[in-house]
């Protein structure tokens, strides 16, 4: 029985059911269920509800499938090569990587049209069955510094900056499940305006080693370093770093103690650019530190800054009990540096030449190979045991969620 026939029959018996005595209503109800195939409770609600409208309800026709299995396979390959970004970023990746996608997959005009037309919501639907989530949390090993609390001010604004150069910095420990002895740290730095990220590995977090890592990152940035905001760890709150900032005219600042949200930008990069790749194993040898720096200073740096778009919070406002967030269109850190017009001309020209010779798919493969080498150097005597090793270490075992209220 068609939907239109059911509606006509319902319209014909509705008035009779409303005016019938109780015994007759039961008979009409039985007949209605037999004719239309409805469940009795649904039929009761329908006949006891509001009267039918004069026009039948519109029939919602399912749209035909517009995306072929070949296109979804290409989309999945790009998703994997880009490190499993969430759908809005993946859509920007597809547009930005289109020249390399053409070369690798020999796209037809129809496949390119499908890739450019697919929405972020459809990407979520198509890739949904392949997504798995892994939630792991370990506590950090930051020890508060006791010196220079008056010389280094607490930052009280919300980093509403419009020029590159003001950065947040933090350390990520690679100690496994034991904090004893000497082990590696990643010194991680991100620019607030452009989301540009630089990382260096150090063995231990002595003052001289951390400052040397920060100096190397400052020279690698494609713009002038103007501000350095850190937590209250002793590797940052010391005279060595303060003198370095004074000598290079860098504005130092620090967050409030035990307020991780004050450093929300770098905390997010600690996950996406370090933990997601390296995991939680222990690395405590100079060879492991050298291998990490070889990855950080070469392929990974170019890959995440030149080819992976990120989103930034544009604004937020409260409507009743809900907080509505609006985001800017996804852009790569490289695009934001160019848009600012404040990059170092020589470094910008050098990066443009390098980008023209790179293939993001090749970069992704090289990063995977280097990570395999790094994982083989882990000290297996000290490692987390809460999750299987192959899930903890593999970067692609962790999938990216939709963004919180900060840039990603």
DAGI-V92421 format. One record per pair of residues at least 4 apart in sequence whose ideal C-beta (glycine too) atoms are under 7 Angstrom apart, sorted by sequence separation. I is the first residue (numbers start at 1). J is the second residue. If there is no record, write none. Layout:
i-><I;I>
j-><J;J>
//
This chain:
i-><1;3;4;5;6;7;8;9;10;13;14;15;16;20;24;25;26;27;28;29;30;31;32;38;39;40;41;42;43;44;45;67;69;70;71;72;73;74;75;76;77;78;80;85;86;87;89;90;91;92;93;94;97;98;99;100;101;107;109;110;111;112;113;114;118;120;121;122;123;124;127;148;175;191;205;206;207;208;209;210;211;212;213;214;215;216;217;221;233;234;238;239;240;241;242;243;244;255;263;264;265;266;268;269;270;271;272;274;275;286;287;288;289;290;291;292;293;294;295;296;297;299;300;301;302;303;304;318;331;333;334;335;336;343;344;345;346;347;348;349;350;351;352;354;359;360;361;362;363;364;365;366;367;368;369;370;371;372;387;388;389;390;1;20;33;38;67;79;85;102;107;118;161;190;191;204;205;231;232;236;245;270;271;283;295;296;303;318;319;331;343;358;378;387;403;32;101;190;230;256;337;391;33;159;190;202;218;245;255;260;316;317;17;20;82;85;175;189;202;255;316;384;174;189;316;33;173;174;242;316;17;29;32;79;82;174;188;202;315;16;173;174;187;313;314;172;186;187;200;314;29;171;172;313;314;13;29;32;78;171;186;187;312;78;171;172;200;311;312;184;185;200;228;237;311;29;169;170;184;375;13;78;169;184;198;311;169;185;310;94;95;182;309;167;168;182;198;228;232;309;78;167;187;198;227;231;232;309;167;168;226;227;228;229;230;231;308;371;167;196;210;225;226;229;232;307;9;165;166;187;227;229;306;9;74;164;166;187;189;207;305;306;91;164;211;305;6;17;163;164;205;211;74;161;162;207;273;88;91;141;161;208;231;14;87;90;140;159;207;211;141;171;207;1;10;87;14;74;87;14;141;71;75;11;70;74;10;71;71;7;169;68;67;75;79;7;306;7;67;75;76;4;302;307;72;76;3;302;303;165;167;67;164;165;169;165;166;167;170;303;165;166;167;168;169;170;302;303;165;167;171;171;299;303;299;300;299;299;197;295;192;155;199;190;199;295;190;197;294;327;188;190;295;325;188;188;291;292;203;291;152;188;188;203;288;291;145;202;144;145;186;201;142;144;145;148;288;316;143;144;147;148;152;287;142;143;145;147;148;151;201;145;201;285;311;313;145;170;200;313;148;277;283;313;168;201;283;284;312;170;200;278;282;283;311;168;169;170;199;281;282;310;311;155;168;172;310;155;183;184;152;153;154;155;170;183;184;282;152;183;282;152;154;172;182;281;172;181;198;174;176;178;184;280;176;184;176;186;155;174;175;197;174;184;197;174;196;280;281;144;279;223;279;195;222;195;277;223;276;223;222;223;222;276;222;222;222;272;196;195;268;194;268;195;196;265;138;194;264;265;193;194;194;193;164;164;163;164;163;176;178;177;176;177;175;176;177;176;177;96;195;96;93;93;92;89;89;89;85;88;82;96;92;89;88;138;136;136;136;104;134;100;100;100;97;134;134;133;132;131;81;81;81;83;84;86;84;85;86;80;84;86>
j-><5;7;8;9;10;11;12;13;14;17;18;19;20;24;28;29;30;31;32;33;34;35;36;42;43;44;45;46;47;48;49;71;73;74;75;76;77;78;79;80;81;82;84;89;90;91;93;94;95;96;97;98;101;102;103;104;105;111;113;114;115;116;117;118;122;124;125;126;127;128;131;152;179;195;209;210;211;212;213;214;215;216;217;218;219;220;221;225;237;238;242;243;244;245;246;247;248;259;267;268;269;270;272;273;274;275;276;278;279;290;291;292;293;294;295;296;297;298;299;300;301;303;304;305;306;307;308;322;335;337;338;339;340;347;348;349;350;351;352;353;354;355;356;358;363;364;365;366;367;368;369;370;371;372;373;374;375;376;391;392;393;394;6;25;38;43;72;84;90;107;112;123;166;195;196;209;210;236;237;241;250;275;276;288;300;301;308;323;324;336;348;363;383;392;408;38;107;196;236;262;343;397;40;166;197;209;225;252;262;267;323;324;25;28;90;93;183;197;210;263;324;392;183;198;325;43;183;184;252;326;28;40;43;90;93;185;199;213;326;28;185;186;199;325;326;185;199;200;213;327;43;185;186;327;328;28;44;47;93;186;201;202;327;94;187;188;216;327;328;201;202;217;245;254;328;47;187;188;202;393;32;97;188;203;217;330;189;205;330;115;116;203;330;189;190;204;220;250;254;331;101;190;210;221;250;254;255;332;191;192;250;251;252;253;254;255;332;395;192;221;235;250;251;254;257;332;35;191;192;213;253;255;332;36;101;191;193;214;217;235;333;334;120;193;240;334;36;47;193;194;235;241;105;192;193;238;304;120;123;173;193;240;263;47;120;123;173;192;240;244;175;205;241;36;46;123;51;111;124;52;179;111;115;52;111;115;52;114;115;52;214;114;114;123;127;56;355;57;118;126;127;56;354;360;126;130;59;358;360;223;225;126;223;224;228;225;226;227;230;363;226;227;228;229;230;231;363;364;227;229;233;235;363;367;366;367;367;370;269;367;265;229;273;265;274;370;266;273;370;403;266;269;374;405;269;270;373;374;286;374;237;273;274;289;374;377;232;289;232;233;274;289;231;233;234;237;377;405;233;234;237;238;242;377;233;234;236;238;239;242;292;237;293;377;403;405;238;263;293;406;242;371;377;407;263;296;378;379;407;266;296;374;378;379;407;265;266;267;296;378;379;407;408;253;266;270;408;254;282;283;252;253;254;255;270;283;284;382;253;284;383;254;256;274;284;383;275;284;301;278;280;282;288;384;281;289;282;292;262;281;282;304;282;292;305;283;305;392;393;257;392;337;393;310;337;312;395;342;395;343;343;344;344;398;347;348;351;408;333;333;406;333;408;336;337;406;280;336;406;407;336;337;340;340;337;340;340;342;342;379;382;382;382;383;382;383;384;384;385;307;407;309;308;309;309;309;310;311;308;311;308;332;330;330;330;384;386;387;392;361;391;359;360;361;360;397;398;399;399;399;360;361;364;395;396;400;399;400;401;396;400;402>
//
